[in-house]
Amino acid sequence: MKITVIGAGRWGSCIAWYLDRTGHEVTIYGPKDTPDMIAFTNTRTNGLITIPDSISLSYDLAEAIEADCVVISIGSQGLRSLIDEINALGTEKERTFILCMKGIEIETGMRLTQVVNEQSKFPCKVAVWIGPGHVQEFYRGIPNCMVIDSADSELKARLVDEFTSDLIRFYYGEDLLGNEVGAAAKNVIGIAAGMLDGMGLSSLKGALMSRGTREVSRLIKAMGGNELSAYGLCHLGDYEATVFSQFSHNRMFGELYVKGEGYDKLAEGYYTAAAIRNLCAKYDVDMPICDVVYRVLYENADVRTSLNDLFKRPIKKELR
């Protein structure tokens, strides 16, 4: 299969490396003047992963999207603009997109597959590729399990069969809405975990995982999805890689934030916290942990006071 990966960052480059490893013809697309593309052009490495000569580099979007499948791995809030760029090319050919990103559009509250379907002026099929794993670990040969989901059952089956290997065991997703929302919300919980680490309260992360999963399941159910999706690979199954790992951008962002230190890498949970705040209002769902993360990041609430407020909430039955 001929595949283009749009996005030359750490995850996009890992996906390109993995798909090349599984026997596909892979191209990485990105603007020529971006740091990642400059690094790959000059040295074939970004410091985390070295791509083999069998992977091509492209700086021409029109050429890049002629692949059988286009994998997108960029910041979630830039997805609509990317689709507009593709629209501007005047293409009428059906495209297949695989979204390897986790987020919810802040302004609209849309899931990323909805953004693609609404914004594209050409026929397209869309799938999501989500679940746990870090570049550093995959590159060392450490295996993991992930999920591919799509409203198109034939596409979903084809991608799982094409992409499964000894390094990644893929499962067929059964709830596109729940998988997208759960994967996005996981990054907000990751920021909360980092905040606990930064305050020396790491022992609370067990409670965070339990209560965080429960509140995310309530949102999924209210939106019309299967609440059990929150307990699958899209969310709870991704906690080790997000809540505990040294490689998690969201966890590290939360830790450094409460320590008053800056962080210059993408932490999608920052944007998702704002999107979830809007969804909670729309669907009348109580998500106290995500709300604390939002108030600390966007309203400068004191993190310790906010944590104490969580403990002062009215006592309730655990699974409500």
N, C-alpha and C positions, 0 to 999 in steps of 0.2 A: 504494500500500500504506500502511495506517495503522500507524505504528511508534511505540512508546514506548521511550525511552532511560532506564534506571534508572541514575543516577549523573551528577551535574552537574559532575564534576571536569574536568580539562583534556582527557582522552581522550574521556570521555562527551560533553562539549560539542562536541568536534570531530566525532565521529561523527554527532551530531544535525545539525550544520551541513552535513556532507557529504551525509547522506541527504535533507535538505531541498533541497540543491543538485541532487540527482538526481531530484527530482520527487515525493518521498513526503510524506505528511502526518505530521509529526513532533511529538511531545510529549516534553519532558524532565520526568522525575519525580524529586522529592527532598523530604525534610522541609523545611518552611517556614523553620526556624530555623538551617539550616546556612549557612556563609559563602558557598558557591557559589550556592545558591538565593536567598539575600538579594541577592547581587550581580546575578544575572540578573533578579530581580524589580524591583530599583530602577533598574538602568542598562542591562540587556540585554548586559552584558559582564563577563567575569571577568579582564580585563587581557590575556588572550591572544587571545580570540576574541569577536567580537560576533555574537550570534544575531539573525537577522531577525525581524520581527513575525509571519511565517508559522509560526514555531515556537511552540507553546503550552507553558505551564508548568503542571504539576499537582502538588498536594500530597496527593492522594488515591490511595493504592495500588490500592484496589479499582477505581477508575475507570481508572487507568493501564494495568492489565494486560488491559483489554478490547481492546487493539490486536491487529492481525493478527500482529505479531511484537513481542517484547519483547527489546530489547538490554540486556544487563547489563554495566556497566562500573564495578565497585566493587572494593575490596580483596578478594583471593581468599579470605582466611581468614574473611570475613563472608558468603560465599555461602550456606552452609548455614542461617544465621540468616535471611537474606532469603527463602529458600524456605519456612522455617517461618512467616514473616509471611504469605506468600501462602497457605500451607496453612490458616492461621487464618481466612482469609476464607471458607472453606467452598466454594471453587470446585470444580466437577467438569468444567468445560469443558476441552477439550484446549488446551494452550498451546504456542507456539513460542518458544523462547529462543535468542538468539544471544549467546554469551559473548565479549565483547571485553576479555578480561582474561587474564593469564598467571600461573599458579601451580599449586601442588600442596598439598592440605590436609595440614598437618603431622601431626595426630593419627592420621589414617587412611592417609596416603600415596596417597589417591585423586586421580585427575585430576578436573578441575572438571566435566566432563560426567558423570562417575560420581557426583559429589556430588548434582547435580541429579536424576539418575535414581533414586538411592537415596532421597533425602529427600522428593521431591514425592509428594503423596497424590492427584495428579490426572494424567491422561495428558498427556504432553508430548513434543515433538520438540526436539532440541538440536543446535546447530551452534556452531562456533568460528570467529572472525574474527581472524586473526593475521598477523604480518609486519611489515616495517620501515615507519618513517614517524614524523614528529613533527608535532604540532599547528602549530607555528610555520611549518613548511615547507609543509604542505598548504594552510594558510590563505593563503600567498603564491603558491599555484598551482604548486608544485613536485611533479611526479607521482612515483608509486612503484608497486611491485607487492606484492600481498598474497595470502593464501590463505584460502579458506573450506572447512571440512571438516565432515563429519557422518556418522554411521552411517546416516542416511537419505539415500540418493543422490538422490531426487527433490527433497528440501528443499535439498540442496547445490547442485544444478543451478539451481533456481529463484532462490536467493539470489545466486549468481554472475551470472546473467543480469540480475537486477533491479538489482544494485548497481554493476556495472562501468561506468566512465565514462572520460573523457579524463584524469582526475586519478588514479584508481586502477585498475590492471589486475589483476583477480582471476584466480587459478588454482584449479582444482578439486583439493582435497586428496585424497590417496590413502592416507593412513595416519593415522587419527585419534589413535591412541595416540602415535605418533612425533611428530606435530605438536604435541600438547599438552605432552609431556615436553620436546621440543626448545625450544619457546617459553618454557616456565617456566625451564629451565636456562640459557637465554641471559642471563637477568638476573643469575645468579650469576657468570657470566663477565664481565658488565659491571662488577660490583663489583670483581672481580680486576683488570680493566683500570684502574679508577679508582685502586686501590691502587698500581699501577705508576706511574701519572701522579703520584701524590702523593709517590712516592719518587724521582722523576726518572728512571724507568726505562722510559719510553714506547717505546723501541725494542724492548722485549721483547714488545710487543703482537702482533707478527706470529706469534711462537712461541706466544703464548697462544691466538690464534685457531685455529692448526693443532692444537695438543694439546688444547685445550678441546673442539673439535668431535669429535675422536677419542674422548675419554672419554665424551662425551654419547652418541655413536653406540653405544658398548658398552652403556650403560644401556638405551637404546631396544631394542636387540636382545635383551638379557636379559629384558626385560619382555614380549617377544612382538611388538614392532613392527619396522618396516623401518629398519635402521641408516642407510640412505641419506637418511632424512628429516632427519637432523642437518645434512646438506649443502644442504638446501633453504631456502626463504624463512622457515620457522619458526625457524631457528637461525642457521646461517652467513650466510644472506642478510640477517639482521637485525643483523649485527655492526657494520656501519658506523654505524648509528643508535644502537647501544648501547655499543660499545667505544671509539668515537672522538668522538661528537657532544657538543657543549657542552650540548645539551638533554636528554641522558640522565640521568634521576634516579639510576639505579643506578651509573653511572660516577661521577657527582658525589658520591654517598654514599660510595663507596669512597675517592675522593681525599681528601675532607674527614675521613673516619674516621682514616686514617693520619696526617693532620696534626693530629689531636686536636681537630677542630672539629665542632660539631653540624650536623645536617641535618634540617629539619622537614617534608620532603616524603616521599611514599610511595616506598619502594624495595622492590619486591616480592622482589628477590633475597635480601634479608635473611631472609625467611620461607622462601623456596624452598631456601636453603642447608641449613636444618634438615630440611626434608622430604626432600631428596636424600640427606642423611646416612642417614636411616632406610631409604630405598630401596636404597642401596648395601649396607647390612647384610642386607636381606631377599633381594636378588638376587645377593649375593656379587660385586659389581662394584667394581673399583678406579677411583676418580675423584680423583686426587691434587690437582688444582687446586681442585675444589669442596670437598674436605676441608680444604685450607688456609684457604679463605674461611670455612668453618664454624668452624674452631679459632680463627681470629683474632677473629671476631665473638662467638662464644659461650663460648670458653674463655680469652679474653684472651692467646692465643699471640702472641709477638712476630712481626710481619709479616716483618721482614728475616731473622730466624732461620728462619722457615718457608719463605721463598723459597730460602734456602741449602740447606735440607733437600731441596727439590725437585731441586736440581742435584746433590745427592749420592746420589740414588736410583740403583739398579743400572742400567747401560746395557742398552738393549733395542733390538730392531728397531723402526723408526719406526712402521710400520703395525700393530703388534700391540696 
